[in-house]
Amino acid sequence: MAMGAYSECTDFLVGCCYHGSMLIQSVHYTFAAEDADKVEAILRELRDASRKEEGVTTFDVGRSRDEPNVFALWEEYRDQAALDAHFASDHFKRLVINGIRPLAKRRDFTMVVPI
């Protein structure tokens, strides 16, 4: 999915037969080379704050060895309510909406449920 509003992340889940199940989100960001180190610091802060959320079971961030301006996030949420709480958190708004998203050249994500 391309960059966009928060609702793009979750609209497809409304009425889904998996509603109430754990949700897994994989996000890949590409940034300008000159922003990469700044973004890493922001993502470290986001990771640390997100891991403290009650409904977050996993929140990992990686940086590409071959393309150091590319980052990957792997996020697992207990359920839809936990994902909604994450998106509503102050740290998400500050670090993602007003932090890394304006710097991103590309953002791709996939939301899946366990099988």
C-alpha positions in Angstrom: 0.0 0.0 0.0 1.2 3.5 -0.7 1.6 6.3 1.7 -1.5 7.8 3.1 -3.8 8.4 6.0 -4.2 6.2 9.0 -7.5 4.8 7.8 -5.7 3.1 4.9 -4.0 0.9 7.4 -7.2 -0.5 9.0 -10.2 0.1 6.7 -9.9 -3.3 5.2 -10.2 -5.0 8.6 -13.7 -3.7 9.3 -16.0 -6.6 9.2 -13.2 -9.0 8.5 -13.8 -12.5 9.7 -10.5 -12.3 11.7 -11.7 -9.3 13.7 -10.4 -9.8 17.3 -7.4 -11.9 16.1 -3.8 -10.9 16.4 -2.7 -8.5 13.7 0.8 -8.4 12.1 2.0 -5.4 10.2 5.2 -5.3 8.1 6.3 -1.8 7.0 9.2 -0.8 4.7 10.3 2.8 4.5 12.8 4.4 2.1 14.4 7.7 3.0 16.8 10.1 1.5 20.4 9.1 2.4 20.9 12.4 4.3 17.9 11.6 6.6 18.7 8.0 7.4 20.6 8.5 10.7 18.0 10.9 12.0 15.3 8.4 11.1 17.1 5.6 12.8 17.1 7.6 16.1 13.4 8.3 15.7 12.6 4.6 15.0 14.6 3.5 18.0 12.5 5.9 20.2 9.3 4.6 18.5 10.3 1.0 19.1 11.0 1.6 22.7 7.8 3.5 23.4 5.7 1.0 21.4 7.0 -2.0 23.2 5.6 -0.5 26.4 2.1 -0.6 25.1 -0.1 -3.2 26.6 -1.4 -4.6 23.3 1.9 -4.7 21.4 3.4 -8.2 21.5 6.3 -7.5 19.1 7.8 -4.3 17.7 11.1 -4.7 15.9 13.0 -2.3 13.6 15.7 -3.2 11.1 18.0 -1.2 8.8 19.2 -2.6 5.5 22.9 -3.5 5.3 22.9 -3.0 1.5 20.7 0.1 1.4 21.2 2.0 4.7 18.4 4.4 3.9 15.8 1.5 3.9 14.2 0.4 7.2 11.8 -2.4 8.0 9.3 -2.6 10.9 7.7 -5.8 12.1 4.8 -5.1 14.5 2.4 -7.6 16.2 -0.7 -6.4 18.0 -3.0 -8.5 20.3 -6.1 -7.3 18.4 -7.7 -4.4 16.6 -8.2 -2.5 19.8 -4.4 -2.7 20.5 -3.7 -1.4 16.9 -6.2 1.4 17.3 -4.6 2.4 20.7 -1.1 2.4 19.0 -2.3 4.7 16.3 -3.9 7.0 18.8 -0.8 7.2 21.1 1.0 10.4 21.5 4.3 8.8 20.5 2.8 7.5 17.2 1.5 10.9 16.3 4.8 12.6 17.2 7.3 10.1 15.9 5.4 8.7 12.9 2.8 11.1 11.6 4.9 14.2 12.3 8.3 12.5 12.3 9.2 9.9 9.8 6.3 10.0 7.4 7.1 13.5 6.2 10.6 12.4 5.5 9.7 9.1 3.8 10.3 8.8 0.1 8.4 5.5 0.0 6.3 3.6 2.4 4.9 0.1 1.8 3.1 -2.0 4.3 1.2 -5.3 4.6 -1.3 -6.2 7.3 -1.8 -9.9 7.9 -3.4 -12.2 10.4 -2.0 -15.5 11.7 -3.1 -18.6 9.9 
